[in-house]
Amino acid sequence: MASSEYIVEFRGVTKKFPGITANDDISIGIRRGEIFALLGENGAGKSTLMSMLYGMYEPDAGDIFIRGERVALSSPSAATALGIGMVHQHFRLVPSYTIAENIVLGMEPVKKAAELFPYVDIGAASKRIRDLSKTYGLEVDPALRIEQVGVSTQQRVEILKMLYRDAEILIFDEPTSVLTPREIEFLMDVMRGLRESGRTIVLITHKLEEIKSIADRVAVLRRGKLAAILPASASAQEMADLTVGRPVSLSPSSSSLRARFRDVVLQVENLSVRGENGLDAVKGVSFSIRGGEIFAIAGVSGNGQIELADAIAGLVPPCGGRILLNGRNVTSDGVGRRTEAGVSYIPEDRQRYGLVLDFTVAENLAIKKYRRAPYSKSGILNRSAFRTEAEAMIARYDIRASGGAGTIARFMSGGNQQKTIIARELSTDSSLMIFVQPTRGLDVGAIENIHRRMLGERDKGRAILLVSLELDEVMGLADTIGVLYGGRLLKIFPADRTTVGEVGEYMMGAAS
């Protein structure tokens, strides 16, 4: 019998996969009605531990107790029956189904017409969903299809799925990684409301400021082991140092070399780009980036940043204007020709555009250079060269892959997928490097490493375009800042001659 103090308790839980121990003798107790955070490096075992609580894996050793009773969680259905719900980092929704259909999937309310013919009473389900959404401030239209709504609404749907099933224990896996600052604030308020209603929340996150803002306690995992359990009142620096196992810098550090600008590498002239809705997402934007310069685009999500970066990388064609790379007009060139001309691209959507998920780490790392020696000769691939290069990059970028170079990309954590993309793009000898949300979902140690490498590439004379929703990241790394609002570039600042407040005013459209 476990202590009645805890609604959830792990006792000596261990989980192993081929080549890796994901969780090593973990013992944690979570109290009823608290927000309990899990913090750790990418691949530290946070999601694996919670996946066992949700019945997706079973422990190899140790026990899990729910409300003081030892339980065998053999499936998500078994977890749901015990009042456990989980919002996954990558949402699990059917795009062509309506919000109501997604929420009731597997628990459809069935009635019988003329007491003979069963049918799903979607009307009754929609009414209950509306009631739940109003109660918890999660306004949705049950009749809309998932493919018609944005990311923040999809997340509301995932939360409503748990509430519809009367979940008392709610697991949130990196819930803010794809949200804007305003949406994050809204989600934090929702979570506070859930706590006040008596629910218990487990929050998996890399963001120390979120833990400080909302959590009651935090468990720090490092390489599968429990490093510490701390009150959320502990300093962010202490949490960060425990996470990585060494002192880390919590803000982008200045380069050892002062920025030395060289010739213009990228020239964007009066560029316009249409979004998926057929309307102009980018409207007559002009700027240039010199070698040895980090040019950061600041702005609230949805103001044309992604369309601008995609157009420069060649993923979407502009509907007006020109793009010049090292003086050559590349406006009509596709992705392949721009890559050959010297463009590296870390996209926002790592799974859709950054990786081939069913390829190995080695294949993904070689995907831009497999046609060249030593990776191929006379059209025959040299798999040994793939592996040798991949193992070196895995060590250099601390990519946690249980099967080494042969690990299939889709089986890695989101943060390690991101590290793989960054390793590949930084290994190319590109004159222009485009980083879109490069540290999203990364732990503090990985963020520190990426910032250091970006500054190092700048000091080598690369031109860097950084698109980030993290204003601290923009202010800490950029030499020049451009603010995009409503698809227009409102202002370009030298970074050392502006303030967070001034940039923020332009981001909100308050300044002109």
N, C-alpha and C positions, 0 to 999 in steps of 0.2 A: 504494500500500500504506500503510495506517495504522499507527501505532505499536502494537507488540505489548503495550505497557504497558496498553492499554485493551481491555476486552471490548466496549464500545460507544463509538463516536466520531462526533460530528456535526462536519462540516467546512463552514462557511459556509452553513448551511441557512437558506433563506428560504421562507416560505409566506404567500401573499396570498389574501384573500377580497375580494369586492366592497366597496370603501370602506375597507378596513383591511388593514394589514400585521401579521399575527399573530406571525410570527417574522421577524426582520431580521438576516441574516448571523450566525447562531448557531454558535459553535464550542465544543464541550464534550467532554471525554474522561472516561469512567466506568470505574473500575478493577474488575477481577474481585474478587468477594467483599466489596465495600463497600456500605454503605447511603448512597446519594447523594440528597440532598434537593433539591427544586426549590421555591423560594420566590418569591412575587411577588404583585402586586395582582390583584384579579379582572380577568380579561381581559388579563393580561400575556403570555399565550401559552404557559403551562406545559402545559396539557392538549393544546393543538394540537401542541406539540413531541413529546409522548409518543404522541399519536395517530399521528404519522408513524412513530415507532419500532414501533408495533403494526400498521402497514399500513392504517390507516383513511384516511389522506391520503398523497399523494405530494408531496415538496418541489417548489417551483417552481425552486429553484436550490440548489446545494450537494449534498453527498454524506453518506451514512450508512454507517459501517463496523461490522461485527460480527465480533469475533475477528480483526481485522486485514484482513478482506476487504470490499471495497465490495459493497453489496447493493442490490437493488431490491425494496422491500417494497410490493408492489402490493395486498396484501390481508391481513387478519388470519390467514388460513390460511398465507400465506407467512411471516408472523412466527412463528406457532406452530411451523412446520417448523424454524425456526432457534432454537427454545427460548425464545421470548419470550411472556410472558403478561401480562395486564392485568386488574386489578380496578377497574372503573369506579366513579365516585362514585355513580351511580344503577345499582343492580344489574341485571344482564341475565339474569333467571331466568324460567322459565315457572311461574306460581303453581300450576297444576293438576298439574304433573309432580312426581314424587318427587325427593328429593335425588339419588338414584343416576341417575335419568333425566336430570336437568339436568347432572350432571357428565360423563356419557358422550355427551351430545348431539353428534352429528357424528363421534364416534369409537366408535360402538357395537360391542361385541365380538359377532361373529356366529358361530353354530354352525349345523350342519345336522342336522335330525332324520332319522334313517334314511338319512343321507348324501344326502338329496334336498331337504328343506324348510328353508330358512334361517330362523333366529330369533335374537333378541337374547338373549345369555346374561347376563341381569341379575344372576343369582346370582354369577357370577364377578366381575362389575363391583363388586357390593356388597362382596364379600370384599376386593378390592383397595382399595376406598375405606375400609373399616374399618381395614385395615393402615396406610394412609397417615395416617388421622386419629389413630391411636394413636402413630405415629412422631413426628408433629409437634404432638401435643397439641391436635388440632382435632376433638374428639369430636362426632360426628353420628350420627343414625340414618338410614341410607340409605333406609329404607322410608317415612319421613315425607314428606308433600307440602310444598312450599315455603310454601303458604298456611297451614300449621299451625305454622310456626316463626317465631321473632322475628328482628329485624334482625341481631343478633350472629351467630346461627346461619346466616343467609343469607350473611353475609360469609365465614364459614368455608367455606361451599359454594363461593363464588367462588374462594377461595384453593385449595381442593382441586381445582377444575377445572384450575387452572394446574399443580398438582403431578401430577395424573393424566396430563397431557400432557407431563410431564418438562421443564417450563420451568426454565431456568437463570437467566433474566433476568426479574425480577418487577416490574411497575409497579403501584404503589398510588396511586390518585387520590383524595385527600381521604378516607382510609379511616376516620378517627375522627369524621367530622362527625355521625354519627347514633348514636354509642356512648356509654354511660355511662362515668364515670371508671374503674370496675372493669373494664369490657370493654376500655377503651383500654389499661389496664395489661396485660391478658392478651394483646392484640394485639401490644404492644411486645415481650413475651416471645417470642411466636411469631416475630416478625421477627428477633429476635436469634438464635433457633434456626436460622432459615433461612440467616442470614449464616454461622453457624458450620458449616453443612453445605456451604458453598461457593457458595451462590447469591448473585447480585447483585441488589440491590433499589434501585429508584428510587422515592422517596417524594415525592409532590406534597402539600404541606400549607401552611396559613396559620399553624400553631401553632408559635411559636418554641420553646416549652418542649419540644415533641416533637423538634424538630431537635436541641436541646441534649442531650436524653436519649438519642437513639438513632443519629443520623446520624454519619458520618465527615466528610463535606464537604457544602457547600451552594452551589448556584448561584442567584444572585438575578437574576430577570428583571424588567425595567421597561419597559412599553409596547413589548413585542416584542423588546427588545434585551437582551443579556447585560450586567448592571451589574457583576457581580463573581462570583468563585468563592472561597469562604472555608472555612477549617477550621471544624468545628462548635464548636470552642473559642472562636470569636469571640463577642463580647458580643451579647446579644439586642438591645441598643440599636443597635449598629452594623448588625445585620441589618435591623432595623425601619426605620432611617433610609435605608438603601440601597434598601429595597423601595419606599418612598414617594417618595424623592428630596428629603426634607426632614426636620428633627427632628420626631419624633412622641412622644406620651405613651403609655407602655405600660400605664398603669393608668387607670381611670375618674377623671377630674379633678373636683374639687369645683366646684359651680356658683359663679359670682361672687356669686350672691344666696343668702342663707340661706333654707332652706325656710320658707315662711309658709303655714301650714295654713288652709284656708277651710272652708266648709260641707261636710258629707258628700255625696259624689256617688254612691258605690256602697254599698249595704247588702246583705250576704248573710246570710240568716237560716236556720240549721239546714238547709243545703242538702245533699241526697243525690242522687247521679247514678250510674246503672248503666253499666258498661262493656260492650264488645262481647260479653263472655262471659256477660252477664246478671246478673253479681254487682255489688254496690255497689262502685264505684271511689272515690266520694266519700261520706263518712259524717258527716252532721250538722255541716257546716262553717259557722262564723259569723265574719264580720269586716266591717270597713267601711274605705273609702278616702276621704279628704278631698281636696278640690281643693288643688293644690299639694303633693301627697304622692306619692312613689314607694313602693308597697307591693310587696315582692318575695316570691314564694313560692320557698322553697328546699326541696330534697329530691332524693333519688336517683330516677332515671327509673323510671316505672312505679308511682308512689305516688299517682296520681290527679290530678297537675297538669294534664295535657292535658284530661281530662274536665271538670275544674273550669273551665278557661278556655273550653272549647267551650260549656259550659252557660251561662256568663255572656254569651258572644257570641251565643247563640241557635242554635248548630249542633245541639245535642242537648237534649232536654227533661229537666228534673230529675224525679226520682221522689218528691221531698219538699222542703219548704222554700220560701223566697221569695227573689226578687231584686228590689231596688228601685233605680231609677236616678233621681237627683234627687227622691226621695220618691215616685215613681210605680212601681207594681207592674208589672214587665215580664216576669214569670215565664212567661206564656203567649205572649208576643210572639215572632214569628219573626225571622230575621236582618234582613230588610228594615226592619221596624218599629223594631228596635233601632238599626240604622244611622241611621235618620231621627231617633231619639231622642237620638243623640249617642254612639254606640259605634264606635270604630275597632278593628280586629283584625288583628294580624300573626300568622298561624297557624304552627305548627311545620312542617307539610307544605306548603311553598310551591307545589309543583307540583299537588297534589291540591285544595287549598282556596284558595291565595293568588292564582293566576293562571288565566286561560284560555290555555293554551299555544299555541293556534293563532290567537289574536288578536295584533295588533301591540302594541308598547309603548304607543302613543298610546291604543289602545282599552282596554288594561288600566288605564292611568292614569285614564281617564275613566269607568270602569265603575260607579262609585258616584254620579256626578253628571251622567250623560249626559241625564237627563230635564230638567235645568234649563238656563236661558239662561246663557251664550251657546252651550252645547253642542247645544241643539236648540230648535226653535220649531215649535209646532203639530204635534209628532210627527215633524218632519224633522230629521235629524242634521246638525250643522254640522261637517263633517270638518276644515275649516280651523281652527276653534277647538280641536279635538282636537290637531292638530299643533302649533299655537302654544304651547299649555299644556305639551305633552309635551316640546318642545325646551327650554323654560325649566327644567323639572324634571330633564331629562337632564343639563343643565349644573350645576344646583344640587346634585344628588346624585351627580355623577360616574358616571352609568350608562354603561357601555361597550357601545354598540350599533352594530354596523357599518353598519346602514342607518338610523341615527337613529330618529325616531319611527315609521318604517314597518317596523322590524325585528320579525319574528315572535318571540314570547317564548321558544318552545322552542329557538331557535337561539342564545340567549345563555348565558353561563356561569351556574352556580348562584348565584354571588355577585351577579351583576348582576340576576338574577331577583329575589333578595332585596331589592336596592336599589330595584327598581321597586315592590315591594309597600310598602316602608317609605315611599317618596316619596308614593305614593297615600294611604296612611293618615294620614300627618302633614299632608297638604294639606287634610284635612277639618277642620271646626271642631267637633271632638268634645270633649265634656266628660270622657269616659272613654276611655283608650287602653290596649289589652291587647297586650302584647308577649310572645310565646312564642318563646324561643330566637332573639332578634332578630339576633344577630351570628354565628350558626352559618354557617360557610363563608365569612366575610368576611375580607379582609386587614386588617392592623393600621391602615392609614390609614382604611379604611371604618369599622372598629370605633370608632376615635377620633371620627369624624364622627357616628356614630349615638349614641354616649354623650352627646356635646355637645348634640345635638338633643333627646334625651330630657330632659336637664336643663333645656334651654330651654323645652320644653313644660310641664314641672313649674312653672317659674318664671312661666309665663303663667297658672297656676291650674288646669291640667288634673290630673285624677286618673289615675295610671298604675299598672296592674297588670303587674308584670314576672315572668315565669316563666322561670327560667334554671337550667341544670345547672352553670353556671360560678360557683363560690362566690366567686371574686374579683370577678366582675361584680356579684353580689348585694351583697357587702359594700361595694363601691365606689360603687354608685349609690343604694341603698335608703335611705329615711328610716325605714321600718318593715319588719321581716322576719317572715314567718310560715313555720313549718316544717311540711311535710306529710309524714306517715309512715303508711303503711297506709290511706290515704284520710282520715285524721283530722288536723286542725290541732292539733298537740301544743303549740305555744307561739308567742306573738307577742312579738317583742322590739323596742324602740326600737333602731335600728341603731347609735347611738352609745353604747349601754350593753351591748353584747355583744361576743364575740370569735369568730373563725373556729372555734376549738376547741369553744366552747359550741354554736354552731350545728351543727357537724359531729356532735356527740354526739346531738343530737335527730334529725338526718337519718338516722342509723343506728339510731334507736330505742333507743339506750343510756340516754338520759335520759327521764324521764317527768314 
